[in-house]
Amino acid sequence: MAVQRQIDFKRILRHVLFWLAYTLYQILQQGWENEDTFSFQLYPQLLTNIPIDILFVYINLYVLMPSFYYKRKYVQYVLALIILLFMDGILARYFTWLIWNNWDKVHNPAVYLSENKNFYIPVRILRNAVQTFPVIAATMLIKLMDNSFKQEKKLREIEKEKFSAELGLLKAQINPHFLFNTLNSLYALTLKGSGQASKVVLRLSDLMNYMLYEASANKVSLKEEIKYLENYISIEQMRFAERLELSFQCSGDIDGKLIAPLLLLPFVENAFKHGIEDDSGWVTINLKVTGNRLFLKVENSCAAVSKQKGKGMGLGNVKRRLELTYPGSYELTINQTTGTFEAELELDL
């Protein structure tokens, strides 16, 4: 509520400053039109002309434009604007006839004697209307520019909310997907009565702790992310044991580097999921950091193109996350040949 009041105050202040500037302009205009001088004398007629201009400007901004212009009823708007300007001219002439003629009679008799005393003088009414049109046009332009800015800001906010929602959904999809695969690994070990099952549970606990309390951030430490991958790889090593040929290498300076959480997991997870086809297989993982550039290459064995192609949601998910979080700053290459599947990622951290 306090924030809203502050915003309203700033808006009122902007309007007040605008009308003060307009009043100053009118004072200067009277001087250079009538006397060819820069004078700051307040002409009495401005005491009624300025409020009339303010009244009809706001009628245009908050009545005519919402009723006709914003609804694309341009013909009706032009007709209504002409009527508005005519009413402005009539009202300004009325105050001149009612008040300022009598004022001149007392304070400026020479002007009073030369003044036409009739109320209805079409030329003067038209002149008053024409003189008001520039301020109505200027305020209309300012209003349209302000509306355009607000609309653009709103669209950016909507896009940002959409981006956050989509990214959150993609990250949320990773967790059950990963958990499902890991529980399958644990189930396979328990069926064999393997003593490795308890170690898998401990590793899984560490992984879930990371996913719940660390991976919710937009960026995490690359060192923690690699540690997370190592835990996952350990689980898969326990599951496949001698059936798996594994090579995992990590090099480069990773201190102080940040990365989007759970971004690398789908590549590794996909390799294990499809790399062990006929009771055996191999997986090679190379991760290197050079400066602020990360290089990841994951290769795995696969029995046939038809088996690997289109499997799983992990890689499709990670492609979309890369587009959202690293637009224009990554390169992803996926190749598949007979017996080999390869994914290469280059990323600016």
DAPEJO-V787902 format. One line per field, one symbol per residue. ss: DSSP state (H for helix, E for strand, - for the rest). A space follows every 50 residues. Layout:
# DAPEJO-V787902
ss = ???
This chain:
# DAPEJO-V787902
ss = -HHHHHHHHHHHHHHHHHHHHHHHHHHHHHHHHH-----------HHHHH HHHHHHHHHHHHHHHHHHH----HHHHHHHHHHHHHHHHHHHHHHHHHHH HHHHHHH-HHHHHH-------HHHHHHHHHHHHHHHHHHHHHHHHHHHHH HHHHHHHHHHHHHHHHHHHHHHHHHHHHHHHHHHHHHHHHHH----HHHH HHHHHHHHHHHHH------EEHHHHHHHHHHHHHHHHHHHHHHEEEEEEE EE-----EE-----HHHHHHHHHHH-----EEEEEEEEEE--EEEEEEEE E---HHHH-----HHHHHHHHHHHH----EEEEEEEE--EEEEEEEEE-
